[in-house]
């Protein structure tokens, strides 16, 4: 799994790359420079456009296999993927209403 695109000075994703074993759990973070009420996570498969995956929520449903939460101060969003599968291999992107995407 990798995170390879960031917003123009507003969002920073980390870690930039990771390897997760099958059925493992992983966390990807998105640091937000400004306060926004919503953060969206996208999954981009090779040679495909990004597809909306989930919107971060303060009260994320942790029973879901893939979910995103947002901190109380709206400055950090975390995407969690539980029970990782081979088809989860992708680039993951976070965005808000002001994000302009660019290649790294």
C-alpha positions in Angstrom: 0.0 0.0 0.0 1.2 3.5 -0.6 0.2 7.1 -0.2 1.7 9.1 -3.0 -0.3 12.2 -3.6 -0.8 15.1 -1.2 -2.8 18.3 -1.2 -1.2 21.7 -2.0 0.2 22.6 1.5 -3.0 21.6 3.3 -2.7 17.9 3.8 0.3 15.6 4.5 -0.1 11.9 4.4 2.2 9.5 6.3 3.7 7.0 6.2 4.5 7.5 2.4 4.7 3.7 1.8 4.1 0.6 3.8 4.0 -3.2 3.4 1.3 -5.1 5.3 1.0 -8.8 5.6 -2.2 -10.5 4.5 -4.8 -10.3 7.3 -2.8 -7.7 9.0 -3.9 -4.2 10.1 -2.6 -0.9 8.9 -3.1 2.7 9.8 -2.5 5.7 7.4 -2.6 9.2 8.6 -3.5 12.5 7.0 -2.3 15.7 8.8 -4.5 18.7 8.1 -3.0 22.2 8.3 -6.4 23.9 8.4 -9.6 22.9 10.2 -12.1 21.2 7.8 -15.3 19.4 8.8 -14.8 16.6 6.3 -11.9 14.5 5.1 -12.4 11.9 2.3 -10.2 8.9 1.6 -9.8 7.5 -1.9 -8.2 4.3 -3.3 -6.5 4.4 -6.6 -5.7 1.1 -8.4 -3.0 1.0 -11.0 -4.0 2.8 -14.3 -7.3 3.8 -12.8 -8.7 7.1 -11.5 -9.1 7.5 -7.7 -12.4 6.0 -6.3 -14.0 7.4 -3.2 -13.5 4.9 -0.4 -14.8 6.5 2.8 -15.5 9.8 4.6 -13.7 10.3 7.9 -16.0 10.6 10.9 -15.5 11.5 14.5 -17.5 8.4 15.5 -16.2 5.9 13.0 -17.8 2.5 12.9 -14.9 0.3 14.0 -16.7 -2.9 13.1 -16.1 -2.1 9.4 -13.1 -3.6 7.7 -12.1 -0.2 6.3 -13.0 3.0 8.1 -11.6 6.5 8.7 -11.7 8.6 11.8 -11.0 12.3 12.4 -9.5 13.8 15.6 -11.6 16.0 17.9 -9.7 19.0 16.7 -10.1 18.1 13.0 -6.4 18.2 12.5 -5.7 14.4 11.9 -7.5 11.8 10.0 -6.6 8.1 10.3 -7.6 5.4 7.7 -7.7 1.9 9.1 -7.6 -1.2 7.0 -8.2 -4.4 9.0 -7.7 -8.0 7.7 -5.7 -6.7 4.8 -6.2 -8.5 1.5 -4.1 -8.7 -1.7 -6.7 -6.6 -3.5 -6.2 -3.8 -1.0 -2.9 -3.0 -2.7 -3.3 0.5 -4.0 -2.5 4.1 -3.6 -4.5 5.8 -0.8 -5.3 9.5 -0.9 -6.8 11.9 1.6 -8.6 15.0 0.4 -10.9 17.8 1.7 -13.0 20.3 -0.2 -9.9 22.5 -0.9 -7.5 19.8 -2.1 -5.7 20.1 -5.4 -4.0 16.8 -6.2 -0.5 16.6 -7.7 1.9 13.8 -8.4 4.9 13.3 -6.0 
